[in-house]
Structures are given as C-alpha cells and as structure tokens.
C-alpha cells in the first residue's frame, strides 16, 4: 500500500535531513517542504487506500502518483549524496580536491536543484488533489480514526459468519472442544481463570469457542454468560454498554437507565457490581487485538470466590499471554487441521461426504495443500470447486493455477482475503514493509531468519532505537510478526533464536499481490516475461530449470537506474545471473543490496561493483569467488560482507577502510561434507582492531600470533566471534581480550588440525573465584563452540549463566575430566552437542542437574560404554540423539525417568543394541516398558552394502495417540 511506502520514505527523508542536511545548502528548505507536504497527505492516504477497491480510477491514480513521487524523491536525494558527499577529506590535498569537485559538479548541482524543484511542483499538484479528494470524500485527517473504525467494523462482523457453519460440517473440533471444556470446569473456585485461544486468522478460533460456550454442561455450570466481539479499533464505551445489556438480559433484570450517557468508569462499575452479585460467570471476548484492551477490561471483572471464567480469542500471542499473567493461566495454541481432517472437510463440502473421483485426486490434493489446514480457506475453496464440473479436470486445474487471481477478485475467496488481510492492515508501517519483503522468496522456500533480518537492515526498514542494537531491533520485528501469527517459525538455531521460517501459502499470495501493487519487488525466473512498465527497484532472480537465452533481449534495453537491490535466490541459471549482473553493475548507481548467494559460477567480483557508493550489503556466500580486489576499500557505506563457503582465504589491507562494516564473514569448512571438523578462516590483518563497528567476525585465522589475538579486545561491539587455528600459547591472550567483549553472544574457537591432530585449546586463564571481573566475564554469552583438544574444561564455563547452547567437538577430555560437572547447574542451558568430546567409559546425569535441558546429542564417543540418568535429572529433555557410540550396548539406565522425552534417535549404534530393540517390541519386554512413553523412536544404520536404513518403532502407537 502506498501509505507504507510513504511512511518509509518520510522516515528516510528525516534521517537524510539530520545526517546529510549540511551538504544540501540552499536546497534544504525545498526538501523540508517536500517532506512536510508528504507528511500531510499520509493520514488521508491511509483512509483512501482503505476504500481503494471501491474508489474511482482517478483516486486510484492519485494514490499511485503519491507513491511514485515518494520513490522519486528518495532517488534524487540518494543521487545527490553519492555525488556531493563522497569526498570529505581534510588537509591541503583535501581542500584542493573539494575545490576541483565543486567546479566539476556545479552543473550537476544545478541539475539536482532542477530535479528537486520538479518534485516540488509535482508534490504541489498532488497536494491540490489531496485537498480536492478530502472535500469530495468528506475525509479529514482528524476523522481518519473514526472512519477506520466504521470500515473495520464492516469486515469485523463478517467474521461472525464462521458461527453459521453447521456442526455437521465441522471436523477436527471434538478433541479441542473437550480439552477447553475441561479447562473451564476443573480447578478451584477461588480465583478468576482466563483461557486464551490463539492462532492465525481463519483457523476457526471463534467457531471452537462458540461451541464450548454453548455446550450444555458449560451452560449449567455458568448461569451468567456473555459474548462480546471486539473490533480492531473498538469503541470501548460501546463495548461496555453491549456487555451490560447482555448480562442484564441473561439475569432477567432491567437494563439501567441512561447508560448511553455514562462515562467509561461508571460503566465498568456497573459491570463489576453486577458480576459480584450474580454468582459464577463465563464471558467470552472474541477477536482481541490489543494488550491494552485486556489491561482496561480486567478491572471490571471481579475475582470473587465463584470460580469465574473468561475466554478470549486472539491472533496475537502477546495478548494471550498478558491476559493470563495475573490469573491461573492457560493458553491454547490452535493448530491447523491435519491432512486427514482437511480432506474430510474438503470432500464433505464438494462431494457431500462421498469419495473424491480418482481422476481428480492429484489436482484436489494440490489445491488442498495450498490451504495448509486453514478451515476458512478449505470451505471457501470447496465452495468455489463445488460449482465446477467434476468430469472436467481442466476446470479444477485452472482453479489451482489461478488461486492468486481468485484472492485478488471479489468472488468466493474474497472473504478469505479479507480475514487474512485484517492481520496485515493492523500492522504499523515498518512491520508491513518487512512482511511485504518476504515476497522475494519462492513458494515453500525455507527462509533463513538471520539472512532475512540482515536484508531488512540493509534495505533500511529497521528503525534505530535508543539503547538498542540495530540487529536486536530487527529480531524484535521478526518476533512481533511471529507473535501476530503472520510468520511461522519452522526451525530453531537454539532456544530463543529462530533458525528458519515460512509464510502460509494463501497469506503469501496476498503479500505478493500487495508487493506487486506497490512496485516493491520484481521477480524473474529467467523465463521469457514482460518487464513491468514501472521502474524496477528490487530485482529478485529465482531458481529456473531453463538455461535458455531468450531473456537477453529483455534485459539489454532495460534501464536499472532506480534499482536498489539485486538478489538471487536458489541456484539460478548461470547465463541469466551473469547477464543480469552485468546490466546491474553498469547501470545501478543507487544499489544498496547485492546478494549472489549460492552462485557457484560467479568466480570474481566485477570491478563495477566498487563504484556503487551506496552499497551496504554484499552477500557472496557459497559463490566461486576466490579473491577480493583492493577496490573493496571504496565501498565506504558497506555494512555487511559475507564470503562464507567461498575460496577466499585472504583479505586486502583496504578492508580496514570500511569503518561502517558491521558483519564480516569469511570461512570454509575443513571437511565440506562434515561440519564436525570446524572451519578455516582468513589470515588476520594487522590493525584488525581498527574496525570498531564490527559486531560479527567469523572466522579469523589466529595462527599469526598474540598481537592479532590482542587486537580482538579492541572490538568491543562484537556480538559473535569465531577464530580458528588458535595456538595453545595464545589462550591466555584470548581470555584477556574476551574480558573486554561484554556484548558477546556467540563464541567459536577452533584449534589447529583435524581429529587427533588438533592442538590443545588452553582457555583456563580466567579464574572466576579470583578475578575481580568475574561478574561480567562473558555473561552475555548464549552459545559456545570449542573445536579442539581440551586438557580441562575452562573454569569460567560453569559461571556462564546466560549460556543456552554448548558444542564440544574433539575435546577428548580424559575420564577424570567429566564435562557434565561444569555444565549441570547452568540455569539456562537448553542444548548440548558433544562430538568426540569425552574419553571416559560412562556419563551420569545426576539428580537436580540440567533442569532446563531440552536437546542432548552425543556423537563419536568411541569409549562410552554406559549412560545413567538419575531420577530428577533432565526433567525437561525432549530430544535425545545418540550417534556412533559403538561400545554403548544398552539403553541409558533410568531412561524411563525422562517423562518429557518426545524423540529418541539411535543412529549407527552397536548392532547388539539395534537388534535387541528391533526384536523386543513386545509389551512384556523390559526394554519396552522403559521406553514405551516415548512417542517417536528412530533407529538408523548402514547395511553391509552401505545402504541407509531407518526404522521407526511403534508407529501404530504413535498414530493412535
């Protein structure tokens, strides 16, 4: 939506005036005028866009003009900075150079001034249209909020249609219904209990809670009941009046006089007084959008001693949690329907309970996959398909191919779009633009969260916040989108750190539609397509199976003057990416983001890239690049440089000129097929400590000695550090440097060598009991990786109270140096990975140890013969992964105590243990009784002819539960 773009550009204009205003000279007032005029239009634009689908073509054209004027203003100012803010040198040479540049650029300055005047003229013209449409539509900036409430109410109450679905059509609701009813009825009668149901729009939260609310047993138990539907911008006074009327009608009492004229405080008192006298009550607040709503309404709900209950439905996890903090909390996260339930609902709607015809099976499943268990979508798409001829498969195929068109139209899927779109429209502008940006990824793509947040930062979507690191702000954006059920986390790097995420397919279709509407992203796959008539600002190249050259004609005449980002996703056609990169390199002087990740055929960095003054983000991870030219030093605004898994082993001294560099990654795996052996890094440069903005440094080769290691201590902003080839003699110097890194979250240390050749890592040079700095030493550290031989566990490890994950690879600690002793009482430790870490015969997890641990992976510990878990140890363990432990011939003693264990994986274990488990699956066997509580048990191994086999025990039992 243009309002999102406008808000983004206004933010950039304010930043520009603050940071670069001095180079504008007499043009500063003109730029301020443009910013102010665009700001005046923003409130009206928000309302105009809310009615855009019903608007006349000339209003739609006006909205487009505002968006393009905002984009063009940003372009002109970026060009201005690139030309006039480039040389800020001092001294005699600097003065001479500035004079020469001023003479040379006089004509260019006049051209920029003319462009700014032209933009000002356009803004004046657009502003006249703004005033005209305000008068025509009767919308003022002051009235915007009230109009929004009216519009949103129209959509909000259409959500009640979910309640009209007949019980016969509902599937997968019985178990959740019983579960929620038990939560309402069980427990003492002395405290208010709040039950929150949370999940994305369209899951059927309202339908489920309505069935619970109307259940006969619930009605008998709670004589006083009310149901209040909340609008996104609800009128709280009206809501209280509605609640009062419902309560008095339920209690068969007259509604108090003149409640329409009462204040909010008076209305809340009436509600509270009534409920205190009425006895046991159950109230539902449906579709709550804001924590503030709960913080206000809770004062009208008395605790009493009657066992009162409140249920609320919400799309936001923070609302669900906040409502339960002060009460006996219960949050029910509603999940999508299983495929079986989705198929039943689908067939019931289309085939009236009959089976799907065989010739439609594949296309029907393809369409159903798009719904991803969302009942609202299944019912809507089923209704669309019910009108199609079941004998004509091409009609069904057309629906599958055109779902995005259907969502953009006003047919049967319009309601799905509106329900999902509500969550988008509720976002502040900075979250809207971040969500729209996810349209760069292909369907079903595993989105890397770290890559995504770094792209948000590079695109300038992330606002600086006082006292917060920019990356923390970006992660908070992701967390908020997850919290609002708009992004789904699919993998976790470690506790509290999402690894991968995705977008629901139907929501993605809406996001793509909005992104295209704003000309935010242009996507090509290399297939012949028609380029958009509008200026391309972000060009994304997706994987293509075609290597043809038909696209060359399309790119050679196209202008990339306004391009801000060029990103390849997946392994694209080498010819396509080469030609596009060539065009981009020559014509895109405003480029800020260049991502060629995974392009193996990209062997060098084009020299034209070093002329891109604005470039902030250069991602060459996984490319064939082997050398970094000296020209890298010209990229004065570069903040992110990723050369991971490339052939680069050295960096030019010019890299030290990049004073804004925040992320520097240069490494290769020691063994490309196996992560266990650590990484090679880049040869450290003298004066590396001068890159004071560095927050992530991975992976620096420390073999050159203690001077290099000492300089690490100057990089006080570091949050992530990886060093390799650390010599034993430099361990003390490293500990001294680490004492300065109070912001460090992740530390990886790799010694010299592979396997038995690892040099000893000696980090036992910081004694917490003697050091005055023990209170702060690495107290922010959340992840620790030590790859190499250890004689002893460093003493300070036992004091890392923030540590969440630890990996010990090839430590080969002797039997008397049990690593568990140092780790068992760490309060936040969730994840342990040991590979060749311990040479002892046994490991014992003692009572009261590892209270928070959820995942334990033990691998390649050839001497391990036994494991014991005492009762009360590992109480939260969910995953136990045992791999390549050849002498371990029986299951861990006490494994029956691991009551929360969800998955046990036994890979490449002894043949004796494997055969015993596969043969003894009878209920009376001892092994069965010890592990019968574990839902998923996997046994994997290689056969004699090196074929991989994997067995899952009691699969039937798992399906039954």
Rosetta blueprint (number, residue, H / E / L):
1 X L
2 X H
3 X H
4 X H
5 X H
6 X H
7 X H
8 X H
9 X H
10 X H
11 X H
12 X H
13 X H
14 X H
15 X H
16 X H
17 X H
18 X H
19 X H
20 X L
21 X H
22 X H
23 X H
24 X L
25 X H
26 X H
27 X H
28 X H
29 X H
30 X H
31 X H
32 X H
33 X H
34 X H
35 X H
36 X H
37 X H
38 X H
39 X H
40 X H
41 X H
42 X H
43 X H
44 X H
45 X H
46 X H
47 X H
48 X H
49 X H
50 X H
51 X L
52 X H
53 X H
54 X H
55 X L
56 X L
57 X H
58 X H
59 X H
60 X H
61 X H
62 X H
63 X H
64 X H
65 X H
66 X H
67 X H
68 X H
69 X H
70 X H
71 X H
72 X H
73 X H
74 X H
75 X H
76 X H
77 X H
78 X H
79 X H
80 X H
81 X H
82 X H
83 X H
84 X H
85 X L
86 X L
87 X L
88 X L
89 X L
90 X L
91 X H
92 X H
93 X H
94 X H
95 X H
96 X H
97 X H
98 X H
99 X H
100 X H
101 X H
102 X H
103 X H
104 X H
105 X L
106 X H
107 X H
108 X H
109 X H
110 X H
111 X H
112 X H
113 X H
114 X H
115 X H
116 X H
117 X H
118 X H
119 X H
120 X H
121 X H
122 X H
123 X H
124 X H
125 X H
126 X H
127 X H
128 X H
129 X H
130 X H
131 X H
132 X H
133 X H
134 X H
135 X H
136 X H
137 X H
138 X L
139 X L
140 X L
141 X L
142 X L
143 X L
144 X H
145 X H
146 X H
147 X H
148 X H
149 X H
150 X H
151 X H
152 X H
153 X H
154 X H
155 X H
156 X H
157 X H
158 X H
159 X H
160 X H
161 X H
162 X H
163 X H
164 X H
165 X L
166 X L
167 X H
168 X H
169 X H
170 X L
171 X L
172 X L
173 X L
174 X H
175 X H
176 X H
177 X H
178 X H
179 X H
180 X H
181 X H
182 X H
183 X H
184 X H
185 X H
186 X L
187 X L
188 X L
189 X L
190 X L
191 X L
192 X L
193 X E
194 X E
195 X E
196 X E
197 X E
198 X E
199 X L
200 X L
201 X L
202 X L
203 X L
204 X L
205 X H
206 X H
207 X H
208 X H
209 X H
210 X H
211 X H
212 X H
213 X H
214 X L
215 X L
216 X H
217 X H
218 X H
219 X H
220 X H
221 X H
222 X L
223 X L
224 X E
225 X E
226 X E
227 X E
228 X E
229 X E
230 X L
231 X L
232 X L
233 X L
234 X L
235 X L
236 X H
237 X H
238 X H
239 X H
240 X H
241 X H
242 X H
243 X H
244 X H
245 X H
246 X H
247 X H
248 X H
249 X H
250 X H
251 X L
252 X L
253 X L
254 X L
255 X L
256 X L
257 X L
258 X L
259 X H
260 X H
261 X H
262 X L
263 X L
264 X H
265 X H
266 X H
267 X H
268 X H
269 X H
270 X H
271 X H
272 X H
273 X H
274 X H
275 X H
276 X H
277 X H
278 X H
279 X L
280 X L
281 X E
282 X E
283 X E
284 X E
285 X E
286 X E
287 X E
288 X E
289 X L
290 X L
291 X H
292 X H
293 X H
294 X H
295 X H
296 X H
297 X H
298 X H
299 X H
300 X H
301 X L
302 X L
303 X L
304 X L
305 X L
306 X L
307 X L
308 X L
309 X E
310 X E
311 X E
312 X E
313 X E
314 X E
315 X L
316 X L
317 X H
318 X H
319 X H
320 X H
321 X H
322 X H
323 X L
324 X L
325 X L
326 X L
327 X L
328 X E
329 X E
330 X E
331 X E
332 X E
333 X E
334 X L
335 X L
336 X L
337 X L
338 X L
339 X H
340 X H
341 X H
342 X H
343 X H
344 X H
345 X H
346 X H
347 X H
348 X H
349 X H
350 X H
351 X H
352 X L
353 X L
354 X L
355 X L
356 X L
357 X L
358 X H
359 X H
360 X H
361 X H
362 X H
363 X H
364 X H
365 X H
366 X H
367 X H
368 X H
369 X H
370 X H
371 X H
372 X L
373 X L
374 X L
375 X H
376 X H
377 X H
378 X H
379 X H
380 X H
381 X H
382 X H
383 X H
384 X H
385 X H
386 X L
387 X L
388 X L
389 X L
390 X L
391 X L
392 X L
393 X H
394 X H
395 X H
396 X H
397 X H
398 X H
399 X H
400 X H
401 X H
402 X L
403 X H
404 X H
405 X H
406 X H
407 X H
408 X H
409 X L
410 X L
411 X L
412 X L
413 X L
414 X H
415 X H
416 X H
417 X H
418 X H
419 X H
420 X H
421 X H
422 X H
423 X H
424 X H
425 X H
426 X L
427 X L
428 X L
429 X H
430 X H
431 X H
432 X H
433 X H
434 X H
435 X H
436 X H
437 X H
438 X H
439 X H
440 X H
441 X L
442 X L
443 X L
444 X L
445 X L
446 X L
447 X E
448 X E
449 X H
450 X H
451 X H
452 X H
453 X H
454 X H
455 X H
456 X H
457 X H
458 X H
459 X L
460 X L
461 X L
462 X L
463 X L
464 X L
465 X L
466 X L
467 X L
468 X L
469 X L
470 X H
471 X H
472 X H
473 X H
474 X H
475 X H
476 X H
477 X H
478 X H
479 X H
480 X H
481 X H
482 X H
483 X H
484 X L
485 X L
486 X L
487 X L
488 X E
489 X E
490 X E
491 X E
492 X E
493 X E
494 X E
495 X L
496 X L
497 X E
498 X E
499 X E
500 X E
501 X E
502 X E
503 X L
504 X L
505 X H
506 X H
507 X H
508 X H
509 X H
510 X H
511 X H
512 X H
513 X H
514 X H
515 X H
516 X H
517 X H
518 X L
519 X L
520 X L
521 X L
522 X E
523 X E
524 X E
525 X L
526 X L
527 X L
528 X L
529 X L
530 X L
531 X L
532 X L
533 X L
534 X L
535 X L
536 X L
537 X L
538 X E
539 X E
540 X E
541 X E
542 X E
543 X L
544 X L
545 X L
546 X L
547 X L
548 X L
549 X L
550 X L
551 X L
552 X H
553 X H
554 X H
555 X H
556 X H
557 X L
558 X L
559 X L
560 X L
561 X L
562 X L
563 X L
564 X L
565 X E
566 X E
567 X E
568 X E
569 X E
570 X L
571 X L
572 X L
573 X L
574 X H
575 X H
576 X H
577 X H
578 X H
579 X H
580 X H
581 X H
582 X H
583 X H
584 X H
585 X H
586 X H
587 X H
588 X L
589 X L
590 X L
591 X L
592 X L
593 X E
594 X E
595 X E
596 X L
597 X L
598 X L
599 X L
600 X L
601 X L
602 X L
603 X L
604 X L
605 X L
606 X L
607 X H
608 X H
609 X H
610 X H
611 X H
612 X L
613 X L
614 X L
615 X L
616 X L
617 X E
618 X E
619 X E
620 X L
621 X L
622 X L
623 X L
624 X L
625 X L
626 X L
627 X L
628 X L
629 X L
630 X H
631 X H
632 X H
633 X H
634 X H
635 X L
636 X L
637 X L
638 X L
639 X L
640 X E
641 X E
642 X E
643 X E
644 X E
645 X L
646 X L
647 X L
648 X L
649 X L
650 X L
651 X L
652 X L
653 X H
654 X H
655 X H
656 X H
657 X H
658 X L
659 X L
660 X L
661 X L
662 X L
663 X E
664 X E
665 X E
666 X E
667 X E
668 X E
669 X E
670 X E
671 X E
672 X L
673 X L
674 X E
675 X E
676 X E
677 X E
678 X E
679 X E
680 X E
681 X L
682 X E
683 X E
684 X L
685 X L
686 X L
687 X L
688 X H
689 X H
690 X H
691 X L
692 X L
693 X L
694 X L
695 X L
696 X E
697 X E
698 X E
699 X E
700 X E
701 X E
702 X L
703 X L
704 X L
705 X L
706 X H
707 X H
708 X H
709 X H
710 X H
711 X H
712 X H
713 X H
714 X H
715 X L
716 X L
717 X L
718 X L
719 X L
720 X E
721 X E
722 X E
723 X E
724 X E
725 X E
726 X E
727 X L
728 X H
729 X H
730 X H
731 X H
732 X H
733 X H
734 X H
735 X H
736 X H
737 X H
738 X H
739 X L
740 X L
741 X L
742 X L
743 X L
744 X L
745 X L
746 X E
747 X E
748 X E
749 X E
750 X E
751 X E
752 X L
753 X L
754 X L
755 X H
756 X H
757 X H
758 X L
759 X L
760 X E
761 X L
762 X L
763 X L
764 X L
765 X L
766 X L
767 X L
768 X L
769 X L
770 X L
771 X L
772 X L
773 X L
774 X L
775 X L
776 X L
777 X L
778 X L
779 X L
780 X L
781 X L
782 X L
783 X E
784 X E
785 X E
786 X E
787 X E
788 X L
789 X E
790 X L
791 X L
792 X L
793 X L
794 X L
795 X H
796 X H
797 X H
798 X H
799 X H
800 X L
801 X L
802 X L
803 X L
804 X L
805 X E
806 X E
807 X E
808 X E
809 X E
810 X L
811 X L
812 X L
813 X E
814 X L
815 X L
816 X L
817 X L
818 X L
819 X L
820 X H
821 X H
822 X H
823 X H
824 X L
825 X L
826 X L
827 X L
828 X L
829 X L
830 X L
831 X E
832 X E
833 X E
834 X E
835 X E
836 X L
837 X L
838 X E
839 X L
840 X L
841 X L
842 X E
843 X E
844 X E
845 X E
846 X L
847 X L
848 X L
849 X L
850 X L
851 X L
852 X L
853 X L
854 X L
855 X E
856 X E
857 X E
858 X E
859 X E
860 X L
861 X L
862 X L
863 X L
864 X L
865 X L
866 X E
867 X E
868 X E
869 X E
870 X L
871 X L
872 X L
873 X L
874 X L
875 X L
876 X L
877 X L
878 X L
879 X E
880 X E
881 X E
882 X E
883 X E
884 X L
885 X L
886 X L
887 X L
888 X L
889 X L
890 X L
891 X L
892 X L
893 X E
894 X L
895 X H
896 X H
897 X H
898 X L
899 X L
900 X L
901 X L
902 X L
903 X E
904 X E
905 X E
906 X E
907 X E
908 X L
909 X L
910 X L
911 X H
912 X H
913 X H
914 X H
915 X H
916 X H
917 X H
918 X H
919 X H
920 X L
921 X L
922 X L
923 X L
924 X L
925 X L
926 X H
927 X H
928 X H
929 X H
930 X H
931 X H
932 X L
933 X L
934 X L
935 X L
936 X E
937 X E
938 X E
939 X E
940 X E
941 X E
942 X E
943 X L
944 X L
945 X L
946 X L
947 X L
948 X E
949 X E
950 X E
951 X E
952 X E
953 X E
954 X L
955 X H
956 X H
957 X H
958 X H
959 X H
960 X H
961 X L
